[in-house]
């Protein structure tokens, strides 16, 4: 059984700063390291390098973004983990 990774953006501001997004990516990476049972397998057999993926996503962050724009960053990062069960889900709809 796979574990779900959940990132909740509740009451997100209209614009997120680069620092806020970077911190969120760091929290996501920390949680993936602590909870994703396939991390070592994906690294060993498929070359998934979590640190490199997070570093690349962080380097590409704009100075600010809407929550919807940051959602795209999160979805690309989670998709690059190569886990068909992984995804990004929000408890409340993102503000437009």
Residue frames as qw, qx, qy, qz and C-alpha x, y, z in Angstrom:
[[0.000, 0.890, 0.455, 0.000, 0.00, 0.00, 0.00],
 [0.433, 0.375, -0.026, 0.819, 1.43, 3.38, -0.95],
 [0.239, -0.587, -0.432, 0.642, 1.45, 6.39, 1.31],
 [0.241, 0.831, 0.357, 0.352, -0.20, 9.59, 0.17],
 [0.388, -0.121, -0.147, 0.902, 1.67, 12.84, 0.41],
 [0.030, -0.836, -0.530, -0.143, -0.58, 15.72, 1.29],
 [0.296, -0.030, -0.110, 0.948, 0.26, 19.40, 1.20],
 [0.038, -0.789, -0.611, 0.045, -2.46, 21.69, 2.48],
 [0.202, 0.150, 0.036, 0.967, -2.52, 25.33, 1.45],
 [0.150, -0.722, -0.669, 0.090, -5.27, 26.70, 3.64],
 [0.058, -0.956, -0.199, 0.206, -6.16, 30.35, 3.31],
 [0.662, 0.026, 0.231, 0.712, -3.25, 30.97, 0.98],
 [0.006, -0.671, -0.033, 0.741, -2.47, 34.63, 0.24],
 [0.626, 0.734, 0.117, -0.236, -3.13, 36.07, -3.20],
 [0.558, 0.702, -0.420, 0.141, 0.60, 36.11, -3.95],
 [0.891, -0.395, 0.042, 0.221, 3.28, 33.85, -2.54],
 [0.012, 0.890, -0.438, -0.127, 6.84, 35.14, -2.23],
 [0.657, 0.451, -0.602, 0.047, 9.82, 33.19, -3.48],
 [0.012, -0.378, 0.780, -0.498, 10.86, 32.57, 0.13],
 [0.692, -0.039, 0.415, -0.589, 7.43, 31.21, 1.06],
 [0.884, 0.334, -0.201, -0.259, 7.46, 28.85, -1.92],
 [0.431, 0.500, -0.712, 0.240, 11.03, 27.75, -1.14],
 [0.301, -0.288, 0.713, -0.564, 10.06, 26.98, 2.45],
 [0.836, 0.119, 0.206, -0.494, 7.05, 24.98, 1.25],
 [0.777, 0.438, -0.447, -0.069, 9.28, 22.97, -1.09],
 [0.150, 0.453, -0.778, 0.409, 11.66, 22.28, 1.78],
 [0.576, -0.125, 0.559, -0.583, 8.77, 21.04, 3.95],
 [0.886, 0.289, -0.084, -0.354, 7.53, 18.84, 1.12],
 [0.585, 0.488, -0.635, 0.130, 11.01, 17.36, 0.67],
 [0.160, -0.371, 0.747, -0.527, 11.33, 16.76, 4.42],
 [0.743, 0.021, 0.392, -0.542, 8.01, 14.97, 4.50],
 [0.835, 0.400, -0.321, -0.198, 8.85, 12.89, 1.43],
 [0.326, 0.481, -0.761, 0.290, 12.11, 11.79, 3.09],
 [0.299, -0.224, 0.716, -0.590, 10.30, 10.88, 6.30],
 [0.657, 0.166, 0.493, -0.545, 7.17, 9.22, 4.90],
 [0.730, 0.481, -0.269, -0.404, 7.58, 7.99, 1.32],
 [0.824, -0.274, 0.496, 0.003, 8.36, 4.30, 1.51],
 [0.842, 0.434, 0.241, 0.213, 9.57, 4.16, -2.11],
 [0.037, 0.960, -0.240, -0.138, 12.24, 6.87, -1.90],
 [0.412, -0.541, 0.693, 0.240, 15.24, 4.53, -1.75],
 [0.660, 0.263, 0.685, 0.158, 13.80, 2.20, -4.37],
 [0.447, 0.867, 0.219, -0.001, 13.09, 5.08, -6.76],
 [0.087, -0.886, 0.416, 0.186, 16.59, 6.46, -6.21],
 [0.505, -0.365, 0.757, 0.199, 18.32, 3.12, -6.68],
 [0.548, 0.258, 0.769, 0.202, 16.31, 1.72, -9.59],
 [0.361, 0.777, 0.471, 0.209, 15.04, 4.80, -11.41],
 [0.477, 0.188, -0.009, 0.859, 17.54, 7.54, -10.58],
 [0.222, -0.852, -0.325, -0.345, 15.04, 9.74, -8.75],
 [0.480, 0.013, -0.372, 0.795, 17.13, 12.30, -6.87],
 [0.209, -0.827, -0.520, 0.052, 14.83, 14.18, -4.53],
 [0.372, -0.655, -0.020, 0.657, 17.44, 16.77, -3.57],
 [0.253, -0.062, 0.507, 0.822, 18.22, 17.55, -7.22],
 [0.013, -0.590, -0.702, -0.400, 14.52, 17.78, -8.09],
 [0.280, -0.846, -0.381, 0.248, 13.83, 20.18, -5.23],
 [0.381, -0.486, 0.183, 0.765, 16.94, 22.23, -6.04],
 [0.191, 0.195, 0.614, 0.740, 15.86, 22.53, -9.68],
 [0.131, -0.745, -0.620, -0.210, 12.30, 23.54, -8.70],
 [0.374, -0.768, -0.211, 0.475, 13.65, 26.07, -6.19],
 [0.367, -0.263, 0.336, 0.827, 16.06, 27.59, -8.71],
 [0.077, 0.346, 0.648, 0.674, 13.20, 28.08, -11.19],
 [0.119, -0.716, -0.625, 0.287, 10.88, 29.83, -8.72],
 [0.173, 0.696, 0.190, 0.670, 9.79, 33.33, -9.69],
 [0.091, 0.238, -0.425, 0.868, 9.97, 36.20, -7.22],
 [0.449, 0.112, 0.529, -0.711, 6.24, 35.77, -6.59],
 [0.228, -0.090, -0.850, -0.467, 3.41, 33.58, -7.82],
 [0.664, -0.243, -0.002, -0.707, -0.27, 33.02, -7.27],
 [0.622, -0.216, 0.705, -0.263, -1.29, 29.88, -5.41],
 [0.865, 0.421, 0.200, -0.187, -2.49, 28.44, -8.73],
 [0.499, 0.743, -0.443, 0.056, 0.93, 29.07, -10.31],
 [0.197, -0.540, 0.774, -0.265, 2.68, 27.45, -7.35],
 [0.846, 0.061, 0.429, -0.312, 0.29, 24.52, -7.71],
 [0.792, 0.577, -0.189, -0.059, 1.89, 23.89, -11.10],
 [0.151, 0.670, -0.683, 0.249, 5.35, 23.82, -9.50],
 [0.544, -0.285, 0.690, -0.382, 4.15, 21.32, -6.89],
 [0.894, 0.280, 0.223, -0.270, 2.44, 19.09, -9.46],
 [0.641, 0.648, -0.410, 0.041, 5.54, 18.97, -11.67],
 [0.067, -0.577, 0.746, -0.325, 7.75, 18.14, -8.68],
 [0.694, -0.102, 0.608, -0.372, 5.45, 15.37, -7.43],
 [0.869, 0.452, 0.009, -0.202, 5.07, 13.98, -10.96],
 [0.430, 0.693, -0.570, 0.100, 8.86, 13.85, -11.33],
 [0.465, -0.434, 0.714, -0.293, 9.01, 11.43, -8.38],
 [0.421, 0.221, -0.803, -0.360, 7.63, 8.78, -10.74],
 [0.140, 0.125, 0.900, -0.393, 5.06, 7.39, -8.30],
 [0.194, -0.305, -0.682, -0.636, 1.80, 6.65, -10.07],
 [0.378, -0.632, -0.670, 0.087, -0.03, 7.02, -6.78],
 [0.324, -0.345, -0.225, 0.852, 1.44, 10.43, -5.88],
 [0.100, 0.692, 0.476, 0.533, -0.46, 13.64, -6.37],
 [0.078, 0.042, -0.295, 0.951, -1.21, 17.08, -5.01],
 [0.274, -0.616, -0.699, -0.237, -4.52, 17.61, -3.25],
 [0.011, -0.255, 0.273, -0.928, -5.96, 20.58, -1.40],
 [0.036, -0.392, -0.834, 0.387, -8.54, 20.49, 1.36],
 [0.226, 0.765, 0.346, -0.494, -10.07, 23.76, 0.16],
 [0.625, 0.665, 0.277, 0.299, -10.24, 25.19, -3.35],
 [0.494, -0.115, 0.054, 0.860, -7.39, 27.47, -4.35],
 [0.151, 0.778, 0.238, -0.562, -8.35, 31.13, -4.58],
 [0.647, 0.632, 0.323, 0.280, -8.58, 32.39, -8.15]]
